[in-house]
Amino acid sequence: TWFVILCSSFLLLLFWGYFWLMARNDFNDFNWLVYNRSGEWRDETMPILASTTVGFSYVTFLLILALFHISLGQQLNLYWVHKMGVLATLLTTISGVIFVDDLWGDEWDILLASLQYTAPFLHLGALVTVTAISWLVAGYVVRRERSNIQVMVLFIYTVVLLALCLAPLTFTCPCIMDRHSLKPRPSVIGRRGAPMLAAENTVVSFNRALQHGASSLEADVTISVDGVPFLMRDHTLRRTTDVTKVFPARQYEDASFFNWTEIRSLNAGQWFLESDPYWTAASLTAKERSRIGNQTVCSLVEMLRLAAKADSSALLNIHKPPPEHPRYRSWFMDTLRAVQKAGIPLKRVTWTPDTDRGRVRGLHQTTSEKLSVEAIRQRGITSLTLHYSKASHKELQEYLANNVSVTVYPVNEPWLYSILWCSGVPSVSSDAPHVLRKVPYPIWLMVNSSPCCLSCDVRIYLCVCCNRWRMSGMQNYNPEHIMLSAVARRSSRDVNIMKEKLIFSGEA
């Protein structure tokens, strides 16, 4: 029973650790969700990663000891301390899974996306593991007395082996392709600038994104009470400004109900240095820290002028004001006037809202809604901006084949950037343009092939069984038998030496 519990804990922790390893792409989004629920900004991923690492190491150590006991034919007996530790680890992990499913349920999609990258390597590791434990399975099935458990173990092992060998038929790995079919490198859009290097949606952040090769800038636009479009992701100003010090009585008020003079008086960079959301503040120079610490809230006009100066483009995510807002009916014209005032060519500005598209035909049209090709053409949309979990490899190929440009977000890890590159995606939106800049080629490319591993593993399994059969002689597998077998296998030379010693000692 405890061996089953130990194995279950190990497998659950293995799954849990893999999930967080892949979810690193979205750590900031997780912290942002926690902030929206709790009202306090802190990095919740670090305690989760630390506890997962400790728990996995502990359970793995116990499992290795358990396998050694089984290989020696001994029963597994855990001390009560270890029993409590295993149960605590198992229950804590289950609680974590339930919590994530409730708060961040959409993130499970990262597992399916990651398999496009890791499936060949996970498959290889699983085959090696299953082949290695065949020695233990053979010892259990061959040496013990006949029982239903033996048949069940052999059946389960065979089913797992067959499933692993047939698994490659279900893989969808974009990077299994001919090297000559690889499309050009996807361009990178600075999502809120380069928020890992400077405070998001500030002039410094956008400058850093352009310095690290971003071809476009993406920003969240909010309309102030006096009609000035400014850049702010949150509904309030608490997280990214010092509103709690300047306007403490209004800190929970919607950001759009402040006028531009009030907004401009707030500091929008000091929070980045104090909270260090990406653990990058320590690497900043004194000059960079000083510049970031003096940032104010950026207006839409400032960002567009910066993009125009750098010969770049802009992607606008506009937060429409609530119905009771004074600019509820005029937010569209407020935004359009800001675009015209910035002097940027209209074709370089991408319009996201699905309202009033007929009035902004001069702008590049996109949507974050997943649509069919027919619906895209009917709406006059030329591109899609999709979350990486919303479009499969097949759907991406369909869009691209019909000349629909696709931008995928958020893409912060090289592995995700690589599979989207192999899929032919023309552009990605990223919080980490400085990281993707260091990916000049997909991490791996593999020529398509279908190796058959079944016969190899079956031969290995049969060889191990035959060898164990020959050594055991179909005898019971227990500690007493091991000692008796060792005595029985003494060489005749050793026996003769013992006889000679006894004879000579008797004559003396």
C-alpha positions in Angstrom: 0.0 0.0 0.0 2.7 2.5 0.9 4.7 1.6 -2.2 1.6 2.5 -4.3 1.2 5.8 -2.3 4.9 6.5 -2.8 4.6 5.9 -6.6 1.5 8.0 -6.8 3.2 10.9 -5.0 6.2 10.7 -7.3 4.1 10.7 -10.5 1.9 13.6 -9.2 5.0 15.6 -8.3 6.6 14.8 -11.6 3.5 16.1 -13.4 3.3 19.2 -11.0 7.0 20.0 -11.6 6.7 19.7 -15.3 3.7 22.0 -15.3 5.5 24.7 -13.5 8.6 24.3 -15.6 6.5 25.0 -18.7 4.3 27.6 -17.0 7.4 29.8 -16.5 6.3 31.4 -19.8 3.3 32.9 -17.9 4.6 33.5 -14.4 3.9 37.2 -14.6 0.3 36.5 -15.6 -0.1 34.2 -12.6 1.2 36.9 -10.2 -1.2 39.4 -11.8 -4.2 37.1 -11.3 -3.2 36.6 -7.6 -2.8 40.4 -7.3 -6.3 40.9 -8.7 -7.7 38.5 -6.2 -5.7 39.5 -3.1 -5.0 43.2 -3.8 -1.3 42.7 -2.9 1.5 42.3 -5.4 4.1 39.6 -4.6 5.8 36.8 -6.4 3.8 33.7 -5.6 5.8 31.4 -7.9 8.9 31.2 -5.7 7.4 29.4 -2.7 5.6 27.0 -5.1 8.8 26.2 -6.9 10.8 25.8 -3.7 8.3 23.5 -2.1 7.9 21.5 -5.3 11.7 21.0 -5.6 12.0 19.9 -1.9 9.0 17.5 -2.1 10.1 16.0 -5.4 13.6 15.4 -4.1 12.4 13.8 -0.9 9.9 11.5 -2.6 12.4 10.5 -5.3 15.0 9.5 -2.7 12.4 7.3 -0.9 11.3 5.8 -4.1 14.9 4.8 -5.1 15.4 3.2 -1.7 12.1 1.3 -2.1 13.2 0.0 -5.5 16.4 -1.2 -4.0 14.4 -3.1 -1.3 12.2 -4.7 -3.9 15.2 -5.7 -6.0 16.6 -7.5 -2.9 13.3 -9.2 -2.2 12.7 -7.2 1.0 9.5 -5.7 2.1 9.2 -1.9 2.2 8.8 -0.6 5.7 8.6 3.1 6.1 9.2 4.8 9.5 6.1 6.8 10.6 8.0 10.0 10.1 8.4 9.2 6.4 4.8 8.1 6.1 3.7 11.4 7.5 6.1 13.2 5.1 4.8 11.3 2.1 1.2 12.0 3.0 1.9 15.6 3.7 3.6 16.0 0.3 0.8 14.2 -1.5 -2.0 16.2 0.1 -0.1 19.5 -0.4 0.4 18.8 -4.1 -3.3 17.9 -4.5 -4.3 21.1 -2.8 -2.0 23.0 -5.1 -3.5 21.4 -8.2 -7.0 22.3 -7.0 -5.9 25.9 -6.3 -4.3 26.4 -9.7 -7.3 24.8 -11.4 -9.6 27.3 -9.7 -7.5 30.4 -10.2 -5.6 29.6 -13.4 -7.5 26.8 -15.0 -6.7 28.0 -18.6 -3.0 27.5 -17.9 -3.4 23.7 -18.2 -3.4 24.3 -22.0 0.4 25.0 -21.7 0.9 21.3 -21.2 -0.6 20.5 -24.7 1.5 23.3 -26.2 4.6 22.1 -24.5 4.2 18.5 -25.8 4.8 19.8 -29.3 8.3 20.6 -28.1 9.1 18.0 -25.5 7.1 14.9 -26.8 10.1 13.2 -28.6 12.4 13.6 -25.5 9.7 12.6 -23.0 9.0 9.6 -25.2 12.7 8.6 -25.2 13.0 9.0 -21.5 9.9 6.9 -20.9 11.2 4.1 -23.1 14.5 4.1 -21.2 12.7 4.0 -17.9 10.3 1.2 -18.9 13.2 -0.8 -20.3 15.2 -0.3 -17.1 12.4 -1.5 -14.8 11.8 -4.6 -16.9 14.5 -6.2 -14.8 12.4 -5.7 -11.7 9.2 -6.8 -13.5 10.9 -9.9 -14.7 12.2 -10.7 -11.3 8.7 -10.3 -9.8 6.9 -12.3 -12.5 9.3 -15.1 -13.0 10.6 -15.9 -9.5 7.5 -15.6 -7.4 4.8 -18.3 -7.0 2.0 -18.1 -9.5 -0.7 -15.5 -8.6 -3.2 -13.2 -10.2 -1.1 -10.2 -9.2 1.8 -11.5 -11.4 -0.5 -11.7 -14.4 -1.9 -8.2 -13.7 1.6 -6.7 -13.4 2.8 -8.4 -16.6 -0.4 -7.2 -18.4 0.0 -3.6 -17.2 3.7 -3.5 -18.1 2.9 -4.9 -21.6 0.1 -2.4 -22.2 2.4 0.5 -21.1 5.1 -0.7 -23.4 2.8 -1.0 -26.4 1.3 2.4 -25.6 4.8 4.0 -25.5 5.8 2.4 -28.8 2.6 3.5 -30.6 2.7 7.0 -29.0 4.8 8.7 -31.8 1.8 8.1 -34.2 -0.1 10.7 -32.1 2.7 13.4 -32.0 2.2 16.8 -33.6 5.6 18.4 -33.5 6.1 21.3 -35.8 9.9 21.1 -35.5 9.9 17.6 -37.1 10.3 18.9 -40.6 12.7 19.5 -43.5 15.2 22.2 -42.7 14.6 23.8 -46.1 10.9 24.2 -45.3 11.6 26.5 -42.3 10.0 29.9 -42.6 11.7 33.2 -41.7 12.3 34.1 -38.1 9.1 35.6 -36.5 9.3 39.2 -35.7 9.0 40.2 -32.0 6.4 42.7 -30.6 7.4 44.3 -27.3 4.3 43.6 -25.1 4.1 46.7 -22.9 7.7 47.4 -24.0 10.3 45.2 -22.2 8.6 44.8 -18.8 11.3 42.5 -17.6 13.9 45.2 -18.0 11.9 48.3 -17.0 8.5 49.3 -15.7 5.8 48.2 -18.1 4.1 50.8 -20.4 6.7 53.5 -19.8 9.0 55.3 -22.2 12.1 53.5 -20.9 10.4 50.1 -21.3 9.5 50.8 -24.9 13.0 52.1 -25.6 14.5 48.9 -24.2 12.2 46.8 -26.4 13.4 48.6 -29.5 17.0 48.3 -28.5 16.6 44.5 -28.2 15.2 44.1 -31.7 11.4 44.5 -31.3 9.8 45.4 -34.6 6.6 46.7 -33.0 5.2 47.9 -29.7 2.1 46.7 -27.9 0.3 48.8 -25.3 -2.8 48.8 -23.1 -4.7 52.1 -23.6 -7.1 53.7 -21.1 -9.0 57.0 -21.6 -8.7 59.6 -18.8 -11.7 61.6 -17.6 -10.6 64.6 -19.7 -10.2 62.5 -22.9 -6.4 61.8 -22.9 -5.5 58.2 -23.9 -2.7 56.9 -21.6 -1.1 53.5 -21.1 -2.2 51.3 -18.1 -2.8 47.6 -17.9 -4.7 47.5 -14.5 -8.1 49.0 -13.8 -6.6 50.9 -10.8 -3.3 52.7 -10.4 -2.3 50.9 -7.2 0.2 48.4 -8.6 2.2 50.5 -11.0 2.2 54.0 -9.5 2.5 55.7 -6.1 -1.2 56.6 -6.0 -1.4 55.3 -2.4 0.9 58.2 -1.4 -0.4 61.0 -3.6 -4.1 60.2 -3.6 -4.6 57.7 -0.8 -8.4 58.2 -0.7 -8.7 57.4 -4.4 -6.3 54.4 -4.6 -9.1 51.9 -5.4 -10.8 54.2 -7.9 -10.8 53.2 -11.6 -7.8 54.7 -13.4 -10.0 56.2 -16.1 -11.7 58.5 -13.6 -8.4 60.5 -13.0 -7.7 63.5 -15.2 -4.4 63.7 -17.1 -2.8 66.2 -14.8 -3.4 63.9 -11.8 -2.1 60.9 -13.7 1.0 62.7 -14.9 1.9 63.7 -11.3 2.3 60.0 -10.3 5.6 58.0 -10.4 5.3 55.0 -12.6 8.8 53.4 -12.2 9.7 53.2 -8.5 7.3 50.2 -7.9 9.4 48.2 -10.4 12.6 48.7 -8.4 10.9 48.0 -5.1 8.8 44.9 -6.0 11.3 43.6 -8.6 8.6 41.5 -10.4 11.0 39.6 -12.7 14.1 39.4 -10.4 16.0 41.7 -12.8 16.4 44.9 -10.8 19.7 43.8 -9.3 21.3 43.6 -12.7 20.5 47.3 -13.5 23.2 50.0 -13.4 22.9 53.0 -11.1 22.0 55.2 -14.2 19.3 52.8 -15.3 17.8 52.6 -11.8 17.7 56.4 -11.6 16.0 56.7 -15.0 13.5 54.0 -14.3 12.7 55.4 -10.8 11.8 58.8 -12.3 9.3 57.5 -14.9 5.8 58.9 -15.2 2.7 57.4 -16.8 3.2 57.3 -20.6 0.5 58.8 -22.9 -0.5 57.1 -26.1 0.9 60.0 -28.2 4.4 59.6 -26.6 4.4 55.9 -27.4 3.3 56.4 -31.0 5.9 59.1 -31.6 8.6 56.8 -30.3 7.4 54.1 -32.6 7.3 56.5 -35.6 10.8 57.7 -34.8 12.1 54.1 -34.7 10.3 53.3 -37.9 8.3 50.7 -36.0 4.6 49.9 -35.6 2.1 49.8 -32.7 -0.6 47.4 -31.5 -3.3 49.0 -29.4 -5.4 47.1 -26.8 -8.0 49.7 -25.8 -9.9 49.5 -22.5 -13.3 51.1 -23.2 -14.6 53.4 -20.4 -17.5 52.2 -18.3 -21.0 53.5 -19.2 -20.9 56.1 -16.4 -17.7 57.6 -17.7 -17.8 61.1 -19.3 -15.9 59.8 -22.3 -18.0 56.7 -22.8 -19.3 57.9 -26.2 -16.3 59.7 -27.4 -13.4 57.3 -26.5 -13.1 56.3 -30.1 -12.5 59.9 -31.4 -10.2 60.5 -28.4 -8.0 57.6 -29.5 -8.1 58.5 -33.2 -7.1 62.1 -32.5 -4.1 60.8 -30.5 -3.0 58.6 -33.4 -3.3 61.5 -35.8 -1.5 63.9 -33.4 1.4 61.4 -33.1 2.2 61.7 -36.8 2.6 57.9 -37.3 1.4 56.4 -40.6 -2.0 54.9 -40.1 -0.9 51.6 -41.6 1.6 51.1 -38.8 -1.1 51.2 -36.2 -3.0 48.0 -35.5 -6.6 48.4 -34.2 -7.9 45.7 -31.9 -11.5 46.7 -30.8 -14.3 45.1 -32.7 -16.4 48.3 -32.7 -16.4 51.1 -35.3 -14.1 49.2 -37.7 -15.8 51.0 -40.6 -14.5 54.3 -39.3 -10.9 53.2 -39.0 -10.3 51.5 -42.4 -7.0 53.3 -42.7 -5.6 51.3 -39.7 -4.4 47.8 -39.7 -7.3 45.6 -38.5 -6.9 42.7 -36.1 -8.9 40.9 -33.4 -8.2 38.7 -30.5 -11.3 36.6 -31.2 -10.7 33.2 -32.8 -12.7 33.3 -36.1 -13.1 31.2 -39.2 -11.5 32.3 -42.4 -14.9 33.3 -43.9 -15.8 35.4 -40.8 -12.4 37.1 -41.0 -13.0 38.1 -44.7 -16.5 39.3 -44.0 -15.3 41.7 -41.2 -12.4 43.0 -43.3 -9.8 41.8 -40.8 -6.3 41.1 -42.1 -4.7 39.5 -39.0 -5.4 37.7 -35.8 -3.9 38.2 -32.4 -4.3 34.9 -30.5 -3.2 33.4 -27.2 -0.9 30.5 -27.9 -3.5 28.1 -26.4 -6.3 29.1 -28.8 -4.8 27.9 -32.1 -3.5 24.5 -32.9 -0.8 23.8 -35.4 -3.4 22.7 -38.0 -5.4 25.9 -37.5 -2.4 28.1 -37.8 -1.5 26.4 -41.1 -5.0 27.0 -42.3 -4.9 30.7 -41.4 -1.5 31.2 -43.0 -2.6 29.3 -46.2 -5.4 31.8 -46.6 -3.1 34.9 -46.2 -4.3 35.7 -42.7 -1.4 37.0 -40.6 -1.3 35.6 -37.0 0.4 37.1 -34.0 0.7 34.8 -31.0 1.0 36.0 -27.4 2.5 35.8 -24.8 5.8 34.2 -26.0 8.5 34.6 -23.4 10.4 31.2 -23.5 12.7 30.0 -26.3 11.0 26.6 -26.6 7.6 28.2 -27.3 9.2 30.7 -29.7 10.8 27.7 -31.5 7.7 25.7 -32.1 5.9 28.8 -33.4 8.8 29.5 -35.7 8.5 26.0 -37.0 4.8 26.5 -37.5 5.4 29.5 -39.7 3.9 32.2 -37.4 5.1 35.6 -38.7 5.1 37.5 -35.4 4.9 37.0 -31.6 4.1 39.3 -28.7 6.6 39.0 -25.9 7.4 40.4 -22.5 11.0 39.3 -23.1 12.4 40.5 -26.4 15.9 40.5 -24.9 15.5 36.7 -24.4 14.1 35.9 -27.8 16.8 38.0 -29.4 19.2 35.3 -28.4 17.3 32.6 -30.4 18.8 32.8 -33.9 17.5 29.3 -34.8 14.9 26.9 -33.5 16.3 25.0 -30.5 15.9 21.7 -32.4 14.9 20.4 -35.7 14.3 16.8 -36.5 13.8 15.0 -39.8 10.5 13.2 -39.9 10.9 9.4 -39.2 8.9 6.7 -37.6 11.3 4.3 -35.7 9.7 1.1 -34.4 10.9 0.6 -30.8 8.5 -2.2 -30.0 10.6 -5.1 -31.2 13.7 -3.8 -29.5 12.0 -3.4 -26.1 10.3 -6.8 -26.4 13.7 -8.4 -27.1 15.2 -6.7 -24.2 12.4 -7.7 -21.9 12.5 -11.4 -23.1 16.3 -11.5 -22.6 16.0 -10.2 -19.1 13.2 -12.7 -18.3 15.2 -15.6 -19.7 18.3 -14.6 -17.8 16.4 -14.2 -14.5 14.7 -17.6 -15.2 18.0 -19.3 -15.7 19.6 -17.8 -12.6 16.6 -18.4 -10.3 15.7 -21.9 -11.3 12.0 -21.0 -10.7 12.6 -20.8 -7.0 11.0 -18.6 -4.4 12.5 -15.1 -4.2 13.2 -14.4 -0.6 16.1 -13.5 1.6 16.6 -17.0 3.0 16.7 -18.4 -0.6 19.3 -15.8 -1.6 21.6 -17.1 1.2 21.0 -20.8 0.4 21.6 -20.2 -3.3 24.8 -18.4 -2.6 26.0 -21.4 -0.5 24.8 -24.0 -3.1 26.7 -22.2 -5.9 30.1 -22.5 -4.2 32.7 -24.0 -6.6 33.9 -27.6 -6.2 37.4 -26.2 -5.7 36.4 -24.4 -2.5 34.7 -27.6 -1.2 37.8 -29.7 -1.8 39.9 -27.2 0.0 37.6 -27.5 3.0 37.8 -31.3 3.0 41.6 -31.3 2.8 41.7 -28.9 5.8 39.5 -31.2 7.8 41.5 -34.3 6.9 44.9 -32.8 7.8 43.6 -31.4 11.0 42.2 -34.8 12.0 45.5 -36.6 11.3 47.3 -34.0 13.4 
